[in-house]
């Protein structure tokens, strides 16, 4: 039996911030805990059924030689199961349940049985194309699947101390180090994932070979070692156009790009190599200044599931794959660890509440792959997908959300994401009470604490124009550093801090270079992007005809009865006469007559498409 | 030696209109003749050089066994050469030149030599994959290349009476009829083209087997006999999702869809089967009411080169492949023949002057494949393309343009497209004088005429709000039928008709469902769509910042000095302050300050990108 470090706080040497043990932070009743509960009670069992129906267990049983038959599904099927298992791991850690443990045991048993004696494990190549092992690196997804196995194994070990899956992962990782590298196979995987995964495996095992292997995969990328499959997939599709340290912007397949970014940032976190972080900062600026939707979603192009050019952000054909939002959250969290700069937590938060959360239905039984920013109707979340990368990806992030709330440094505690929660840290035990994202009032109670002074850093979100701070009932000024309000004092048990973030509904407008949203406005409040849906229009109003009157005030209204309880925003709108557009695309410019005034009711974007397949839009034309 | 019908007027049995022999219509000095001259003097020799450099002749020599070596270029290379040869044929008919004839002879000699003894001819499959002959129908382009061979052969025979290429085409067509059909290979080509081509071959040879073969290819389509190559190419990519007669709209790869439409309409023209025409009318309405750019361009999606959903008409990422514009012109001409309805001539005209003509530089030595509707800069026409379908397609349509000007019916002559020209018809010989598209004055002189009364039908374009007619100096009222002003009289030599189409510059707006052009206006005048280019801005103005003031008048100005002589349109514009958008994608809505007023100078869209790679846009934001 191998000896492993951990479970314990992740020690990333070049980071100013340390991640807390997941067990140290618990969500309490509130917005995210209720989603974690649904994820556990509905999502994970639904995932198990769907994996079973789709053949994921069947493929493992084939590879294990336990049954006869044909492989089912696309060649990256294993990764869906691994992501689901990673979600199960986080959930077992959060709230152990025998039913979920039993499902996990069954999966792990099959995985152990399916692994080849040399450590190799990929049911597609074992069952269907054994002669093509490691021969289709550009599009074959072998290392990608291996990476997801490793992430599941690390999570499962950290959550349960059960070492079976970690043994499988290490045996496979050891095999990979004998196959790839200088003088061996000198290439990498067309779909990044192995990079961040092997660094995670290194963090648990402290085996340097895994860190070096990840470093090699990052170094060798962009040196023309991968081959494209078809003319529409240029080398930038898999970030093969240029070495990682020389990249100028995010390009190609969005999930590939952002998983790569997560891996590269992980490598910086372990090595401290400045060129790595500099490249990631360039890419981040490129993404956020020209290639990111208001929701935090990324990916402008169908077909290649890719980033577009700067300002190429169409609404109706937005791709915004749910997995790309998740990948962006992973990357931004690592950038936050690397820099302690709130900009990264801001993008995380936007993406979490909007692009990510829209990927799953309120009941957690249906999942979007593509997330449009405008729907003319007819779009609903399916139960599962032929290419089912997104649903289990939602599950694993949802189950792990409490990991991301706060960190510690030598100086104290940084709170990045507000939620009703309790955190045990080396400095203190804190309780946070809040109804965020519906209200911006955040109350913190210090329960136990070190007697030495330490810093409490509270993120002031970029969306917030006015924040106030009250300590033990006394208003204090804000001392801001890198986007955080810093409070340094000798804390005592029972101390209270109340941070109030003014949550004013706003009308936003888009950069004039973004064609699709010209002369439109979007409603936001706090971290939430709002949308309008056909379901909230009166019977005679076609949603897509409605224009917003920006001169009238926006009104906030709590609607506990609606969509599981949301805060809506009301605006004034008008409906112009559109009868003269029947079957016409273009005609001479004239002023349309206003038919009538209407109420515009906006709901949080994440809650859309839970009331049938009606039209939806985020950007509303200005009257 | 086989005996063929023709050359002579094309007899299409179910058409109310007959196409004139190409020799019967000659363009005189004016807009299109100067383009035909450049096409002949610059385009065709340039094409020859590029085909030579790219390996098109080399591939034929390989197949003919005259040289040793490897095949060059993509698998549909032969079709580029055939299209160029078709262009040469039209040009030889228009204005025979020894230099061009010599180039054609060299090509024909190679083609004859390359043909296999059983009639098969495709250099890629002969040289590279002989074992895959007729095995990759979905993506293999064999029948597609065969179709282009047939079209070239028909044109060459009609133009010159030289039968060598027609013999090759018929031998190949005969072979094809032994390979495909019930009980043989029961499928069709993933890239339509063979359908319209075999019907053309039937029209020249009157061999029913060719018409029946085309009919079979159309009947078998959409019955799941083709296999997709990759998940992003669904069966609608190649119009395989539904049988042709049941299709509800234009879908998938735009060139494939529209070549198919041309073939289906050809089949209607020969058979008169109502279900065929009805399906084409549905598709036409679907295209023009929701999937066509203002330029007549089609294809909204990169990657799959495809039609988008209804109203999916992005500007910066418009695909608008030049070949798709050409395909649309082919189809619309056939629909015009089938219906005598001016709507089809209207779309032809829009497409001809805008989407098509922008595909070639003013000098005819550079060609666009993709035609954006908005460029942020950096886009220029290349000399040639790795996938070089567009340049020789431009050449063949340009050389044949005079074919499309007018038709005859039992009742008289229909003039569809105005140009300085002379036409000899069974009814009369007409001379047309006009500086169209710069002015809307069209003068017709009857030179010889039948003594019996006959109808002269003159199209009143959809863009024209006011048309006047003067016969022999006397104003007469307009008698409109299906979009044509009909003049029936006993004509006499020397009779004159002056049609004046008021050519007022207009500001157009787009259907509010088209997101990318919301709150924008486009300038048009007559058949021309205008655009604005960075080259016409003063030094301190960034084109993409300019907004148009729609309350001010548009001014027409002739500029013989500019871009080979164009009429420009001046508008009033403003430049708002955009400094606060540096590196920001979204921010709270506020009114931007107007920095200054500017003159907006618009040029015809077809002339863009002839002065360097500056920014361009058709749709200008309204101030």
Interface residues (C-beta under 8 A of the other chain):
Chain A: X229 X230 X231 X232 X285 X288 X289 X290 X292 X294 X301 X302 X303 X304 X308 X309 X310 X311 X312 X313 X314 X315 X316 X317 X374 X376 X387 X506 X507 X508 X509 X510 X511 X512 X513 X514 X515 X516 X517 X518 X519 X520 X521 X522 X544 X545 X550 X576 X578 X581 X583 X584 X585 X586 X587 X588 X589 X590 X621 X622
Chain B: X229 X230 X231 X232 X285 X288 X289 X290 X292 X294 X301 X302 X303 X304 X308 X309 X310 X311 X312 X313 X314 X315 X316 X317 X374 X376 X387 X506 X507 X508 X509 X510 X511 X512 X513 X514 X515 X516 X517 X518 X519 X520 X521 X522 X544 X545 X550 X576 X578 X581 X583 X584 X585 X586 X587 X588 X589 X590 X621 X622
